[in-house]
Amino acid sequence: MEESKLISKFKTSFTHLKSYCEAQEFKGWDPYDGMNSKVFQALPLKHWDLARLAWIQGFKRSPINFRKLLLVPKEHNSKGVALLLLGYCKLYNAAKDGNSDFGTAEQLLKTINHLTELLINMKAEGYSGACWGYNFDWQARRLFLFKKNTPTVVATAFCVEALTESYEITQDQKVLDIVLSAANFVLNDLSRTPYEKGFLFSYSVIDGNNTVINASLLGAKILSFAYKYSNNEVYKTLASQAIATGCALQESDGSWIYGLLPVQSWKDSFHTGFNLDAIESYQQNTGDQSFQNYIDKGWAYYTDNFFESDGQPKYYHNKTYPIDIHCPAQIIVTASKLKQFKNHQQLLSKTLDWTIDNMQAKKGYFYYQIKKGMSSKISYMRWSNAFMFNAMAHYYLESNQ
């Protein structure tokens, strides 16, 4: 596609997505929010782990949206709000440079302030520092029941980065104080599982979920942001150890499995992007460039194995389906973080073009997943729309630099 046509197509697509998210007041459903059903909460089945798991998976896998019927409300999700805040911060930076297709700096600042305050008010209470969870109960296999607002390192990492971007714009000391306090959550509330000469941070405050590589790297990412603004060497030292462990778990071809349990041995696109983003964030925030070789190998594997020649994204390194909206969104964000956008703009443009054609509804929102059979075209604010909003804002800012 000619560049001018793609630019016009992109602006139309992003305008529709932005209008949709704003009209929804940034609230929405989520693939995992089935237990927010007022019907399910009135049933005794809610006390049975198998029933909870089946109920959640039924909602997640069904191409038909039963949420209205079963009284699941649209709500704000902390990670979704963080992704939208990140996107608005990118649009603000673009507007400050004279690129105001999606709002003036003054207009965008109002939304940044609103989302910042919303995100701060969504913090989980009762922990050592600022942290965030999700707005629904979540049964992870039969092993864990994550109660609503149980903090996770993943949600917290996205919230911390978003608040950091907000602070850079607003210079609000309250926001920075919250960013810094998140380090105490990582240090005191997450467990550390020894691995060779280092350790892995746990996924959440619940014991046992301590084998996920990207989660541990995101814990290091949080500490690196705290180090950037405090120069506290404890943060840098522990972050470095966690980064080194994550890099030690990279395979010789540059790939990562998801986690260390036998059931976590897959390799997927967007978690690879999370890993690379976290390592590069650590390097930028601390000035320690000693992990660059792992980034280079990982980036080469990422771009070589998760995208078709026409830009179609793949979920797994060896299997295409399901095509998840996270996959085309994260490659744009990771490319921007790694300063690889210009070098791979053709791939990113093809991927974005394919995604607009195949995964955006006429109402502006983006689909969750495309499958070989019946696809899920339900609108999810966190999983689909917030991820694409952040990616498209990155694309817009990078394309105008």
C-alpha positions in Angstrom: 0.0 0.0 0.0 1.2 3.5 -0.8 2.4 5.4 2.2 -0.1 8.2 1.8 -3.0 5.8 1.7 -1.8 3.9 4.8 -1.4 7.2 6.7 -5.0 8.2 5.8 -6.3 4.7 6.6 -4.4 4.7 10.0 -5.8 8.1 11.0 -9.3 7.0 10.2 -8.9 3.8 12.1 -7.3 5.4 15.1 -9.9 8.2 15.2 -12.7 5.5 15.3 -10.9 3.6 18.1 -10.3 6.8 20.1 -13.9 7.9 19.8 -15.1 4.4 20.8 -12.9 4.3 23.9 -13.9 7.8 25.0 -17.6 7.1 24.4 -17.3 4.1 26.7 -15.6 6.3 29.3 -12.7 3.8 29.1 -14.9 1.0 30.7 -15.4 -2.4 29.1 -15.5 -6.1 29.4 -12.6 -8.5 29.7 -11.9 -12.0 28.5 -11.6 -13.2 32.2 -14.4 -11.2 33.8 -17.0 -14.0 33.9 -17.0 -14.2 37.7 -18.3 -10.6 37.8 -21.6 -12.0 36.7 -24.3 -11.2 39.2 -26.0 -14.5 38.2 -22.9 -16.6 39.0 -22.3 -14.8 42.3 -25.8 -15.8 43.4 -25.1 -19.5 42.8 -23.4 -21.9 45.2 -21.1 -23.0 42.3 -18.9 -20.0 43.0 -17.4 -22.0 45.9 -16.2 -24.8 43.6 -12.9 -24.4 41.8 -13.8 -26.5 38.8 -17.1 -24.5 38.4 -15.2 -21.2 38.6 -12.7 -22.4 36.0 -15.3 -23.7 33.6 -17.4 -20.5 34.0 -14.4 -18.2 33.2 -13.2 -20.4 30.3 -16.7 -20.5 28.9 -16.8 -16.7 28.7 -13.3 -16.5 27.4 -13.7 -19.0 24.6 -17.2 -18.3 23.5 -17.5 -16.3 20.3 -20.9 -15.2 21.6 -21.0 -12.5 24.3 -23.3 -13.6 27.1 -22.2 -10.8 29.5 -25.3 -8.6 29.2 -27.6 -11.5 29.6 -25.7 -12.8 32.7 -25.3 -9.3 34.2 -21.5 -8.7 33.8 -21.0 -4.9 34.1 -18.6 -2.9 32.1 -15.8 -1.6 34.4 -12.5 0.1 34.5 -9.5 -2.3 34.5 -6.2 -1.0 36.0 -4.0 -2.3 33.2 -6.4 -1.1 30.6 -6.4 2.4 32.1 -2.6 2.3 32.2 -2.3 1.4 28.6 -4.7 4.2 27.6 -2.8 6.6 29.7 0.4 5.6 28.0 -1.2 6.2 24.7 -2.5 9.6 25.6 1.0 10.6 26.9 2.4 9.6 23.4 -0.3 11.7 21.7 0.5 14.6 24.0 4.2 14.4 23.1 3.2 14.3 19.4 0.9 17.3 19.8 3.7 19.3 21.6 5.8 18.7 18.4 2.9 20.1 16.3 1.2 16.8 15.3 -2.3 17.3 16.7 -4.5 15.0 14.5 -5.8 13.4 17.7 -6.2 16.4 19.9 -4.3 19.5 21.0 -1.8 19.4 23.9 -4.4 21.1 26.1 -7.1 18.7 25.3 -4.9 15.6 25.8 -3.6 16.9 29.1 -7.1 17.0 30.5 -7.5 13.3 29.6 -4.0 12.5 31.0 -4.9 14.1 34.3 -8.3 12.2 34.4 -6.7 8.8 33.7 -3.9 9.5 36.1 -6.3 10.2 39.0 -8.4 7.2 38.0 -5.4 4.9 38.0 -4.1 6.2 41.4 -7.6 5.6 42.9 -7.5 2.0 41.7 -4.4 1.0 43.7 -4.8 -2.1 45.9 -4.7 -1.4 49.6 -2.9 -3.2 52.4 0.5 -3.8 50.7 4.0 -2.4 51.2 3.8 0.0 48.3 1.7 1.0 45.3 0.4 -2.0 43.4 -2.5 -2.9 41.2 -4.7 -6.0 40.3 -7.7 -6.7 38.2 -11.3 -5.9 38.7 -12.5 -9.5 38.8 -12.0 -12.8 40.5 -9.8 -15.0 38.4 -9.3 -18.8 38.6 -5.9 -19.8 37.2 -6.2 -23.5 36.3 -7.1 -25.2 39.6 -4.0 -23.8 41.4 -4.9 -20.3 42.3 -7.9 -18.1 42.9 -7.0 -14.5 42.4 -9.5 -12.5 44.2 -10.6 -9.2 42.8 -7.8 -6.5 43.2 -5.1 -9.1 44.1 -2.0 -7.2 43.0 0.2 -8.7 40.3 3.6 -7.6 39.1 2.3 -7.5 35.5 -0.6 -5.0 36.2 1.7 -3.0 38.5 4.5 -2.7 35.9 2.1 -1.3 33.3 0.7 1.1 35.8 4.1 2.3 37.0 5.3 3.0 33.5 2.1 4.9 32.7 2.4 7.0 35.8 6.0 7.7 35.0 5.0 9.0 31.6 2.3 11.1 33.3 4.8 12.5 35.8 7.2 13.5 33.0 4.4 15.6 31.5 2.8 17.0 34.6 5.7 17.1 37.1 3.2 16.2 39.8 5.2 15.0 42.9 2.3 12.9 44.1 2.5 10.8 41.0 6.3 10.3 41.4 5.9 9.3 45.0 3.5 6.6 44.0 5.9 5.3 41.3 8.7 5.2 43.9 6.5 3.4 46.4 5.9 0.6 43.9 9.5 -0.6 44.5 8.5 -1.5 48.1 5.8 -3.7 46.7 8.3 -5.6 44.6 10.9 -5.8 47.4 8.6 -6.8 50.2 5.5 -8.4 48.8 6.7 -10.5 45.9 8.5 -13.8 46.6 11.9 -14.6 45.0 12.6 -18.1 43.7 16.4 -18.9 43.4 17.5 -19.9 40.0 21.2 -20.6 39.4 23.0 -17.4 40.5 19.9 -15.2 40.5 16.2 -15.4 41.2 12.7 -15.0 39.7 10.2 -12.5 41.1 6.8 -14.1 41.6 3.8 -13.2 39.4 1.7 -12.1 42.4 1.5 -12.0 46.2 0.0 -15.5 46.1 2.6 -18.2 46.8 3.5 -20.7 44.1 3.1 -18.7 40.9 6.8 -18.1 40.6 8.0 -19.5 37.4 6.9 -16.9 34.8 9.9 -15.3 33.0 8.2 -12.1 31.8 6.6 -11.5 35.2 10.0 -11.5 36.9 11.5 -9.2 34.2 8.6 -6.8 34.8 9.5 -6.8 38.5 12.9 -5.7 37.5 11.4 -3.1 35.2 9.5 -1.5 38.1 12.7 -1.4 40.2 14.6 0.3 37.3 12.0 3.1 37.1 12.3 3.6 40.9 16.1 3.7 40.5 15.9 6.3 37.8 14.3 8.8 40.1 15.9 7.8 43.4 19.4 6.5 42.6 18.8 3.8 45.3 21.5 1.2 44.5 19.4 -1.5 46.1 16.8 -1.2 43.4 19.5 -1.4 40.6 21.2 -4.4 42.2 18.1 -6.5 42.6 16.8 -5.5 39.2 20.1 -6.4 37.6 20.0 -9.9 39.2 16.5 -10.5 38.0 17.4 -9.3 34.5 20.5 -11.6 34.5 18.3 -14.5 35.4 15.8 -13.8 32.6 18.7 -13.5 30.2 20.2 -16.8 31.4 16.8 -18.4 30.5 17.0 -17.1 26.9 17.7 -20.0 24.5 20.7 -19.8 22.1 18.5 -18.8 19.2 17.2 -15.8 21.1 13.8 -17.3 22.2 12.2 -17.6 25.5 9.7 -20.1 26.8 6.9 -18.6 28.9 7.8 -20.3 32.2 9.7 -23.1 33.9 6.8 -25.5 34.5 6.2 -28.2 31.9 2.8 -26.7 31.1 4.5 -23.3 30.4 6.9 -24.4 27.7 5.4 -22.6 24.8 7.0 -19.6 23.0 4.7 -16.8 22.0 4.9 -13.4 20.4 3.7 -10.8 22.8 5.4 -12.2 25.9 8.7 -12.1 23.9 7.9 -8.5 23.4 7.3 -8.0 27.1 10.7 -9.6 27.9 12.6 -7.3 25.5 10.8 -4.2 26.6 11.6 -5.0 30.3 15.3 -5.6 29.6 15.6 -2.4 27.5 13.7 -0.4 30.1 16.2 -1.6 32.7 19.1 -0.5 30.4 17.7 2.9 29.7 16.7 3.6 33.3 20.0 2.5 34.9 22.6 3.1 32.1 23.7 -0.5 32.4 24.1 -1.7 28.8 25.5 -5.1 29.6 22.5 -7.1 28.4 22.4 -5.7 24.9 23.5 -8.9 23.3 20.4 -10.7 24.7 18.2 -7.9 23.3 19.7 -8.1 19.9 19.3 -11.9 19.7 15.8 -11.7 21.1 14.7 -9.0 18.7 16.0 -10.9 15.7 14.1 -14.0 16.8 11.0 -11.9 17.5 10.8 -10.3 14.1 11.9 -13.5 12.2 9.5 -16.0 13.8 6.2 -14.3 14.7 5.1 -12.5 11.5 4.2 -13.6 8.0 5.5 -11.7 4.9 2.2 -9.9 4.5 2.4 -8.6 8.1 0.0 -11.2 9.5 1.0 -11.9 13.1 1.4 -15.3 14.6 0.7 -16.3 18.2 3.3 -19.0 18.5 6.7 -19.4 16.9 5.6 -22.6 15.2 1.8 -22.0 14.9 -0.3 -19.1 13.7 -3.6 -19.4 15.5 -5.2 -18.0 17.5 -4.2 -14.6 16.1 -4.4 -12.5 19.3 -4.7 -8.7 19.1 -1.8 -8.4 21.6 0.6 -9.7 18.9 0.3 -6.9 16.4 0.0 -4.3 19.2 3.1 -5.3 21.2 5.5 -5.4 18.2 4.9 -1.7 17.6 5.5 -0.8 21.3 8.6 -3.0 21.6 10.1 -1.6 18.4 9.6 1.9 19.7 11.2 1.0 23.1 14.2 -0.7 21.4 14.6 2.3 19.0 14.0 -0.2 16.1 10.9 1.5 14.6 12.6 3.2 11.6 14.6 0.1 10.9 11.5 -2.1 10.8 8.9 0.4 9.7 7.9 -1.7 6.6 7.1 -4.8 8.8 5.3 -2.6 11.4 3.2 -0.9 8.7 2.3 -4.2 7.0 1.3 -5.6 10.4 -0.8 -2.6 11.3 -2.4 -2.5 7.9 -3.3 -6.2 8.2 -4.7 -5.7 11.7 -6.9 -2.8 10.6 -8.3 -4.8 7.7 -8.9 -8.1 9.7 -9.4 -7.2 13.3 -11.2 -3.8 13.5 -15.0 -3.6 13.7 -17.0 -0.8 12.0 -17.7 0.7 15.4 -14.0 1.3 15.9 -13.1 -1.4 18.5 -10.7 -4.2 17.8 -11.4 -7.9 18.0 -9.9 -10.2 20.7 -8.8 -13.2 18.6 -9.1 -14.7 15.1 -9.3 -18.5 15.1 -9.4 -21.1 12.3 -13.0 -21.7 13.1 -15.4 -19.2 14.7 -13.5 -16.1 15.9 -14.1 -14.0 19.0 -15.1 -10.6 17.8 -16.1 -9.3 21.2 -14.9 -5.9 22.3 -12.6 -6.1 25.3 -11.4 -2.7 26.7 -8.2 -3.9 28.4 -7.2 -6.9 26.2 -8.0 -5.4 22.8 -8.7 -1.7 22.6 -6.3 -0.4 25.2 -3.5 -2.4 23.8 -4.2 -1.2 20.3 -4.7 2.4 21.4 -1.3 2.4 23.0 0.3 0.8 20.0 -1.3 3.2 17.5 -0.3 6.2 19.6 3.3 4.9 19.6 3.0 4.4 15.8 1.8 7.9 15.3 4.5 9.5 17.4 7.3 7.5 15.8 6.0 8.1 12.3 6.1 11.8 12.8 9.7 12.0 14.2 
